[in-house]
Structure formats: structure tokens, C-alpha cells
Amino acid sequence: MFRTILLAVDMNDLPESGHVAEAAVRMAQCEGATLHVVNVIPGSGMAMVGSYLGPEQEHRIRSEAREKLESWAAEAIPSEVRGSLHVTQGTIYHEIIKAAKEVGADAIVVGANRPALSDYLVGPNAARVVRHAPQSVLVIR
């Protein structure tokens, strides 16, 4: 059913990303699919903030995120299902949907914020991916 799957991870929340990755790996293995991974660095927001950081700082942030993603994926994603790794920057849900389109994903796997007792909502980025993505989206709690 699914030949290409995109896993969205947050490298700043590895314990949760690890749980989500386990589900995505099992799904890819069962389907015989390729599992691509995307990590989105939130955009710097206002142009003033971006100009303050400068291109060197942004390059360093992306390079560090890429190294961290590669190291994590080498241990978390078996080579027989691992596809390409992507580090992007911008609006999280938009970048996830964009990466899914680029790899031709049939499905997207995202994590949801673990709800508190009084909060049973899916996280805002996961909810936006579900609403806007043309692919099937699996939200892992």
C-alpha cells in the first residue's frame, strides 16, 4: 500500500522522536517501503532576527542539525529501509508537506504532543499536516 514513507522528527526531542521512529520503521518494514526522514529547523521568524543571525550562523545551525540527524538515523533507522535524510528550515508543517512531495511520499508519519489530563488535542503542527497533506498521515502518540 505504501512504497515511500516520510518520517518527521524533532531532533530537539529525541526520546519522543525515537518512539515515533520505531513505529515508522515497523511500518516501512511491513510494507517493504523506503523511509525518508525530515527534521525541520523552525524559521527565524522576523527578517530582523534572521539578519542578526547572519548566513554563517544559519549554515552552522543547519550543519549541526544534519550531523545530529545522520548520527541518530544510523542507529534508529535500519539501512534496508532508510532513504534520504532532509534538514530544512521554515514553517514546520509546510516544510514537512513540501518534503513529502519532493520524495513522492505515499504516507507521512508524525508525532503528537503527549496530552496532559486536560488537553486531548493533537499538537498544532501534526494537526496542520493532517489537514493539509494530500497523503495519508499517521500520528503517533
ZADO-1210 file (C-alpha; in nm, 4 decimals, padded with zeros to 6 digits):
<atoms>
<atom x="00.0000" y="00.0000" z="00.0000" code="MET" pos="1"/>
<atom x="00.2801" y="00.2439" z="00.0905" code="PHE" pos="2"/>
<atom x="00.6063" y="00.2410" z="-00.1054" code="ARG" pos="3"/>
<atom x="00.7552" y="00.5669" z="00.0209" code="THR" pos="4"/>
<atom x="00.7103" y="00.6984" z="00.3741" code="ILE" pos="5"/>
<atom x="00.8283" y="01.0273" z="00.5211" code="LEU" pos="6"/>
<atom x="00.9090" y="01.0390" z="00.8920" code="LEU" pos="7"/>
<atom x="00.9129" y="01.3842" z="01.0515" code="ALA" pos="8"/>
<atom x="01.1352" y="01.4030" z="01.3600" code="VAL" pos="9"/>
<atom x="01.2258" y="01.6736" z="01.6064" code="ASP" pos="10"/>
<atom x="01.5946" y="01.6376" z="01.6888" code="MET" pos="11"/>
<atom x="01.5376" y="01.8519" z="01.9981" code="ASN" pos="12"/>
<atom x="01.3039" y="01.5851" z="02.1360" code="ASP" pos="13"/>
<atom x="01.4887" y="01.2598" z="02.0651" code="LEU" pos="14"/>
<atom x="01.3062" y="01.0402" z="02.3184" code="PRO" pos="15"/>
<atom x="00.9738" y="01.1190" z="02.1525" code="GLU" pos="16"/>
<atom x="01.1231" y="01.1025" z="01.8036" code="SER" pos="17"/>
<atom x="01.2666" y="00.7614" z="01.8877" code="GLY" pos="18"/>
<atom x="00.9219" y="00.6298" z="01.9783" code="HIS" pos="19"/>
<atom x="00.7747" y="00.7700" z="01.6577" code="VAL" pos="20"/>
<atom x="01.0662" y="00.6327" z="01.4534" code="ALA" pos="21"/>
<atom x="01.0099" y="00.2805" z="01.5881" code="GLU" pos="22"/>
<atom x="00.6531" y="00.2869" z="01.4579" code="ALA" pos="23"/>
<atom x="00.7636" y="00.4263" z="01.1210" code="ALA" pos="24"/>
<atom x="01.0390" y="00.1644" z="01.0854" code="VAL" pos="25"/>
<atom x="00.7953" y="-00.1187" z="01.1571" code="ARG" pos="26"/>
<atom x="00.5517" y="00.0275" z="00.9066" code="MET" pos="27"/>
<atom x="00.8241" y="00.0539" z="00.6399" code="ALA" pos="28"/>
<atom x="00.9442" y="-00.2999" z="00.7065" code="GLN" pos="29"/>
<atom x="00.5913" y="-00.4444" z="00.6861" code="CYS" pos="30"/>
<atom x="00.5166" y="-00.2536" z="00.3669" code="GLU" pos="31"/>
<atom x="00.8568" y="-00.3061" z="00.2052" code="GLY" pos="32"/>
<atom x="00.8760" y="00.0719" z="00.1803" code="ALA" pos="33"/>
<atom x="01.1563" y="00.3252" z="00.1814" code="THR" pos="34"/>
<atom x="01.1622" y="00.5511" z="00.4859" code="LEU" pos="35"/>
<atom x="01.2815" y="00.9084" z="00.4307" code="HIS" pos="36"/>
<atom x="01.3392" y="01.1368" z="00.7295" code="VAL" pos="37"/>
<atom x="01.2936" y="01.5117" z="00.7657" code="VAL" pos="38"/>
<atom x="01.3969" y="01.7391" z="01.0509" code="ASN" pos="39"/>
<atom x="01.2650" y="02.0941" z="01.0317" code="VAL" pos="40"/>
<atom x="01.4513" y="02.3763" z="01.1986" code="ILE" pos="41"/>
<atom x="01.1916" y="02.6404" z="01.2859" code="PRO" pos="42"/>
<atom x="01.2299" y="02.9579" z="01.0834" code="GLY" pos="43"/>
<atom x="01.3944" y="03.2561" z="01.2479" code="SER" pos="44"/>
<atom x="01.0684" y="03.4485" z="01.2149" code="GLY" pos="45"/>
<atom x="01.1100" y="03.8167" z="01.1571" code="MET" pos="46"/>
<atom x="01.3641" y="03.9271" z="00.8968" code="ALA" pos="47"/>
<atom x="01.5345" y="04.1307" z="01.1657" code="MET" pos="48"/>
<atom x="01.6136" y="03.8132" z="01.3624" code="VAL" pos="49"/>
<atom x="01.7428" y="03.6371" z="01.0501" code="GLY" pos="50"/>
<atom x="01.9685" y="03.9280" z="00.9627" code="SER" pos="51"/>
<atom x="02.1036" y="03.9340" z="01.3171" code="TYR" pos="52"/>
<atom x="02.1989" y="03.5654" z="01.2997" code="LEU" pos="53"/>
<atom x="02.3580" y="03.6023" z="00.9586" code="GLY" pos="54"/>
<atom x="02.4222" y="03.3349" z="00.6947" code="PRO" pos="55"/>
<atom x="02.7219" y="03.1872" z="00.8795" code="GLU" pos="56"/>
<atom x="02.5160" y="03.1174" z="01.1913" code="GLN" pos="57"/>
<atom x="02.2288" y="02.9691" z="00.9883" code="GLU" pos="58"/>
<atom x="02.4762" y="02.7480" z="00.7999" code="HIS" pos="59"/>
<atom x="02.6274" y="02.6300" z="01.1279" code="ARG" pos="60"/>
<atom x="02.2840" y="02.5508" z="01.2737" code="ILE" pos="61"/>
<atom x="02.1873" y="02.3504" z="00.9631" code="ARG" pos="62"/>
<atom x="02.5216" y="02.1667" z="00.9578" code="SER" pos="63"/>
<atom x="02.4912" y="02.0697" z="01.3239" code="GLU" pos="64"/>
<atom x="02.1333" y="01.9559" z="01.2720" code="ALA" pos="65"/>
<atom x="02.2386" y="01.7493" z="00.9701" code="ARG" pos="66"/>
<atom x="02.5206" y="01.5801" z="01.1647" code="GLU" pos="67"/>
<atom x="02.2882" y="01.5053" z="01.4544" code="LYS" pos="68"/>
<atom x="02.0222" y="01.3649" z="01.2188" code="LEU" pos="69"/>
<atom x="02.2734" y="01.1448" z="01.0369" code="GLU" pos="70"/>
<atom x="02.4109" y="01.0078" z="01.3627" code="SER" pos="71"/>
<atom x="02.0645" y="00.9403" z="01.5018" code="TRP" pos="72"/>
<atom x="01.9346" y="00.7816" z="01.1793" code="ALA" pos="73"/>
<atom x="02.2356" y="00.5484" z="01.1569" code="ALA" pos="74"/>
<atom x="02.1219" y="00.3912" z="01.4835" code="GLU" pos="75"/>
<atom x="01.7444" y="00.4326" z="01.4665" code="ALA" pos="76"/>
<atom x="01.6666" y="00.3524" z="01.1013" code="ILE" pos="77"/>
<atom x="01.7851" y="00.0188" z="00.9574" code="PRO" pos="78"/>
<atom x="01.9797" y="00.0617" z="00.6344" code="SER" pos="79"/>
<atom x="01.7469" y="-00.1705" z="00.4390" code="GLU" pos="80"/>
<atom x="01.4575" y="00.0777" z="00.4719" code="VAL" pos="81"/>
<atom x="01.6479" y="00.4067" z="00.5079" code="ARG" pos="82"/>
<atom x="01.6023" y="00.6581" z="00.2305" code="GLY" pos="83"/>
<atom x="01.7234" y="01.0144" z="00.2167" code="SER" pos="84"/>
<atom x="01.7654" y="01.2490" z="00.5109" code="LEU" pos="85"/>
<atom x="01.6457" y="01.6081" z="00.4882" code="HIS" pos="86"/>
<atom x="01.7141" y="01.9092" z="00.7076" code="VAL" pos="87"/>
<atom x="01.5015" y="02.2086" z="00.6185" code="THR" pos="88"/>
<atom x="01.4195" y="02.5391" z="00.7780" code="GLN" pos="89"/>
<atom x="01.0900" y="02.7219" z="00.7881" code="GLY" pos="90"/>
<atom x="00.7334" y="02.6679" z="00.8997" code="THR" pos="91"/>
<atom x="00.7284" y="02.3144" z="01.0359" code="ILE" pos="92"/>
<atom x="00.4080" y="02.1778" z="00.8845" code="TYR" pos="93"/>
<atom x="00.4746" y="02.3454" z="00.5488" code="HIS" pos="94"/>
<atom x="00.8263" y="02.2008" z="00.5279" code="GLU" pos="95"/>
<atom x="00.7016" y="01.8510" z="00.6170" code="ILE" pos="96"/>
<atom x="00.4408" y="01.8625" z="00.3390" code="ILE" pos="97"/>
<atom x="00.6983" y="02.0046" z="00.0960" code="LYS" pos="98"/>
<atom x="00.9484" y="01.7264" z="00.1785" code="ALA" pos="99"/>
<atom x="00.6758" y="01.4638" z="00.1340" code="ALA" pos="100"/>
<atom x="00.6039" y="01.5991" z="-00.2124" code="LYS" pos="101"/>
<atom x="00.9751" y="01.6049" z="-00.3023" code="GLU" pos="102"/>
<atom x="01.0280" y="01.2372" z="-00.2110" code="VAL" pos="103"/>
<atom x="00.6939" y="01.1266" z="-00.3526" code="GLY" pos="104"/>
<atom x="00.5712" y="01.0001" z="-00.0159" code="ALA" pos="105"/>
<atom x="00.2566" y="00.7901" z="-00.0017" code="ASP" pos="106"/>
<atom x="00.2351" y="00.8460" z="00.3746" code="ALA" pos="107"/>
<atom x="00.3703" y="01.0789" z="00.6412" code="ILE" pos="108"/>
<atom x="00.4438" y="00.9708" z="00.9990" code="VAL" pos="109"/>
<atom x="00.4471" y="01.2440" z="01.2639" code="VAL" pos="110"/>
<atom x="00.4467" y="01.2519" z="01.6414" code="GLY" pos="111"/>
<atom x="00.1814" y="01.4186" z="01.8524" code="ALA" pos="112"/>
<atom x="00.2401" y="01.6012" z="02.1752" code="ASN" pos="113"/>
<atom x="00.1558" y="01.3753" z="02.4656" code="ARG" pos="114"/>
<atom x="-00.1632" y="01.5213" z="02.6081" code="PRO" pos="115"/>
<atom x="-00.1950" y="01.6342" z="02.9655" code="ALA" pos="116"/>
<atom x="-00.5033" y="01.5235" z="03.1561" code="LEU" pos="117"/>
<atom x="-00.6974" y="01.8285" z="03.0428" code="SER" pos="118"/>
<atom x="-00.5563" y="01.8514" z="02.6899" code="ASP" pos="119"/>
<atom x="-00.6557" y="01.5889" z="02.4347" code="TYR" pos="120"/>
<atom x="-00.5594" y="01.7777" z="02.1215" code="LEU" pos="121"/>
<atom x="-00.3077" y="01.6708" z="01.8621" code="VAL" pos="122"/>
<atom x="-00.0100" y="01.9079" z="01.8511" code="GLY" pos="123"/>
<atom x="-00.0596" y="02.2078" z="01.6221" code="PRO" pos="124"/>
<atom x="00.1980" y="02.1028" z="01.3620" code="ASN" pos="125"/>
<atom x="00.0711" y="01.7448" z="01.3430" code="ALA" pos="126"/>
<atom x="-00.2854" y="01.8741" z="01.3109" code="ALA" pos="127"/>
<atom x="-00.1873" y="02.1058" z="01.0252" code="ARG" pos="128"/>
<atom x="-00.0053" y="01.8243" z="00.8442" code="VAL" pos="129"/>
<atom x="-00.3171" y="01.6079" z="00.8784" code="VAL" pos="130"/>
<atom x="-00.5393" y="01.8871" z="00.7440" code="ARG" pos="131"/>
<atom x="-00.3225" y="01.9964" z="00.4522" code="HIS" pos="132"/>
<atom x="-00.1269" y="01.6937" z="00.3296" code="ALA" pos="133"/>
<atom x="-00.2699" y="01.5073" z="00.0306" code="PRO" pos="134"/>
<atom x="-00.1069" y="01.1859" z="00.1598" code="GLN" pos="135"/>
<atom x="-00.2226" y="00.9598" z="00.4404" code="SER" pos="136"/>
<atom x="-00.0839" y="01.0804" z="00.7737" code="VAL" pos="137"/>
<atom x="-00.0187" y="00.8556" z="01.0718" code="LEU" pos="138"/>
<atom x="00.0014" y="01.0435" z="01.4021" code="VAL" pos="139"/>
<atom x="00.1868" y="00.8536" z="01.6740" code="ILE" pos="140"/>
<atom x="00.1239" y="00.9320" z="02.0402" code="ARG" pos="141"/>
</atoms>
